[in-house]
Amino acid sequence: MLIVLMIVKNKMNKLIALFFFTILFNDLIAAEEKFLTLRNNKVNLRQGPSFQYPIKILYKKKYLPVIIEDRSENFRKIRDHQNNSGWIHISQLSKKKAAIILEDNVIVFKGPTIYSKPQVKLEKGRLCLIYKCKDEWCKIKTGDYKGWVKIQNLWGRL
């Protein structure tokens, strides 16, 4: 009887440990930044989570990446690359992959290596659509140019 009680107690301790590990792991995942992009060419950033709140900023850049910070029913609190924050209706957000160039004179290469042919230099703040990322490089398109950029030079949904 004593052996059975010890086994049950041991299993209970394992279940408790597993429960706390699951909670801790979920908190770590939730802390990760979640990026989305703007769905349309004109998107209103509001001061609060409803259409009754005044408009703070009118974004005029489709696919601009934003970080989701909070949620309230059908609105999401976002932050952009210039640290502007406010609320946007979920119908105005998309999962399209895009990023902003973080520094001036970022070189776009033909292949995912610094030894491939340089295509163009990009300025800070340039919006790029992301095709795919591998290792430390992302394949992008901006304007008439396609090529590869180092991931460290990008801010957004990769």
Protein Blocks (a to p, Z undefined) as FASTA:
>chain_A
ZZmmmmmmmmmmmmmmmmmmmmmmmmmmmmpccddddfbfbdcddfbdcfkbccfbdcfb
ehiacddfbdehjaccdddfkopacdddfklpcfbdcdddfbghiacdfbdcfkbccfbd
cdehiacddfbdchjbccddehjbgcdddfklpgcjZZ
